[in-house]
Amino acid sequence: MKTEPIRCAVKRTGLLSILMFITFTLVACASAPVPPTESLNAARDAIERAEQADARQYAGAELEEANRHLAAAMKAVDAERMTEADRLAKQARVSAELAKARTEAAKATAINREMGRGAEALDEEMQRQGDQQ
């Protein structure tokens, strides 16, 4: 008769061990780092848009910085440092957006300069026309 309480205790201990194992397994799975896919994709897209806008010509340093941050973010993902990877991906996106903005500003400045030269040439031509009459 004394063995019955021991069997119950062993069964309870075994059941408790199984429940603890399941709990720890679930906690471990729930805390597995998730790559910052959205931030990485946004950075890649921003870099692609900057490259399409000719940022390499007008804002090469900013574009290079964006590419360096993206590469570092990918290394951080490989090392399962997801918070760092997310931060670096966001920095890459911002650097790429800055490169694109500087490129657009440089292009606008060049267009304004060309329009100014065209206006000056038109003024000169009008002056000549006025002098001939």
C-alpha positions as CSV (number, residue, x, y, z in Angstrom):
1,M,0.0,0.0,0.0
2,K,2.9,2.4,0.6
3,T,3.8,2.2,-3.1
4,E,0.6,3.8,-4.2
5,P,1.5,7.3,-2.9
6,I,4.9,7.0,-4.4
7,R,3.5,6.1,-7.8
8,C,1.2,9.1,-7.6
9,A,4.1,11.3,-6.7
10,V,6.2,9.9,-9.6
11,K,3.3,10.4,-12.0
12,R,2.7,14.0,-10.8
13,T,6.5,14.7,-11.0
14,G,6.6,13.3,-14.6
15,L,3.6,15.3,-15.6
16,L,5.0,18.4,-14.1
17,S,8.3,17.8,-15.9
18,I,6.5,17.4,-19.2
19,L,4.4,20.6,-18.7
20,M,7.6,22.5,-17.7
21,F,9.4,21.3,-20.9
22,I,6.4,22.3,-23.1
23,T,6.3,25.7,-21.4
24,F,10.0,26.3,-21.8
25,T,9.8,25.2,-25.5
26,L,7.0,27.5,-26.2
27,V,8.8,30.4,-24.5
28,A,11.9,29.7,-26.5
29,C,10.0,29.6,-29.7
30,A,8.1,32.8,-28.9
31,S,11.2,34.7,-28.2
32,A,13.0,33.6,-31.4
33,P,14.2,36.8,-33.1
34,V,12.3,37.8,-36.2
35,P,14.2,39.6,-39.0
36,P,13.1,43.2,-39.6
37,T,11.9,42.3,-43.1
38,E,9.8,45.4,-43.5
39,S,12.7,47.7,-42.6
40,L,15.1,45.8,-44.9
41,N,12.7,45.9,-47.8
42,A,12.1,49.6,-47.3
43,A,15.8,50.3,-47.3
44,R,16.3,48.2,-50.5
45,D,13.5,50.1,-52.2
46,A,14.8,53.5,-51.1
47,I,18.3,52.6,-52.4
48,E,16.8,51.4,-55.7
49,R,14.9,54.7,-56.1
50,A,18.0,56.7,-55.3
51,E,20.0,54.8,-57.9
52,Q,17.3,55.3,-60.5
53,A,17.4,59.0,-59.8
54,D,21.2,59.0,-60.6
55,A,22.2,59.5,-57.0
56,R,25.5,57.9,-57.7
57,Q,26.4,60.9,-59.8
58,Y,25.0,63.7,-57.6
59,A,25.0,62.2,-54.1
60,G,27.5,59.3,-54.2
61,A,28.6,59.6,-50.6
62,E,25.0,59.4,-49.2
63,L,24.2,56.4,-51.5
64,E,27.4,54.6,-50.4
65,E,26.5,55.2,-46.8
66,A,23.0,53.7,-47.4
67,N,24.6,50.6,-49.0
68,R,27.0,50.3,-46.1
69,H,24.2,50.5,-43.5
70,L,22.2,47.9,-45.5
71,A,25.1,45.5,-45.6
72,A,25.7,45.9,-41.9
73,A,22.0,45.3,-41.3
74,M,22.2,42.1,-43.2
75,K,25.2,41.0,-41.2
76,A,23.3,41.8,-38.0
77,V,20.4,39.6,-39.2
78,D,22.8,36.7,-39.8
79,A,24.1,37.2,-36.3
80,E,20.5,37.3,-35.0
81,R,20.9,40.9,-33.7
82,M,17.5,41.9,-34.9
83,T,17.2,45.2,-33.0
84,E,20.5,46.4,-34.4
85,A,19.5,45.1,-37.9
86,D,16.3,47.1,-37.7
87,R,18.1,50.3,-36.7
88,L,20.7,49.9,-39.4
89,A,18.0,49.2,-42.1
90,K,16.2,52.3,-41.0
91,Q,19.4,54.3,-41.3
92,A,20.0,52.9,-44.7
93,R,16.6,54.0,-45.8
94,V,17.1,57.5,-44.5
95,S,20.5,57.8,-46.1
96,A,19.0,56.6,-49.5
97,E,16.2,59.1,-49.2
98,L,18.7,61.8,-48.4
99,A,20.7,60.8,-51.5
100,K,17.6,61.0,-53.7
101,A,16.6,64.4,-52.3
102,R,20.1,65.8,-52.8
103,T,20.1,64.4,-56.4
104,E,16.7,66.0,-57.1
105,A,18.0,69.3,-55.6
106,A,21.1,69.2,-57.8
107,K,19.1,68.5,-60.9
108,A,16.7,71.3,-60.1
109,T,19.6,73.7,-59.6
110,A,21.1,72.7,-62.9
111,I,17.7,73.2,-64.6
112,N,17.4,76.6,-63.0
113,R,20.9,77.6,-64.1
114,E,20.1,76.5,-67.7
115,M,16.9,78.5,-67.7
116,G,18.7,81.5,-66.4
117,R,21.2,81.3,-69.2
118,G,18.3,80.9,-71.7
119,A,16.6,84.0,-70.2
120,E,19.9,86.0,-70.5
121,A,20.3,84.9,-74.1
122,L,16.7,85.9,-74.9
123,D,17.3,89.3,-73.2
124,E,20.4,89.9,-75.3
125,E,18.6,88.9,-78.5
126,M,15.8,91.3,-77.6
127,Q,18.3,94.1,-77.0
128,R,19.9,93.5,-80.4
129,Q,16.5,93.5,-82.0
130,G,15.7,96.8,-80.3
131,D,19.0,98.3,-81.3
132,Q,18.5,97.5,-84.9
133,Q,15.2,99.3,-85.2
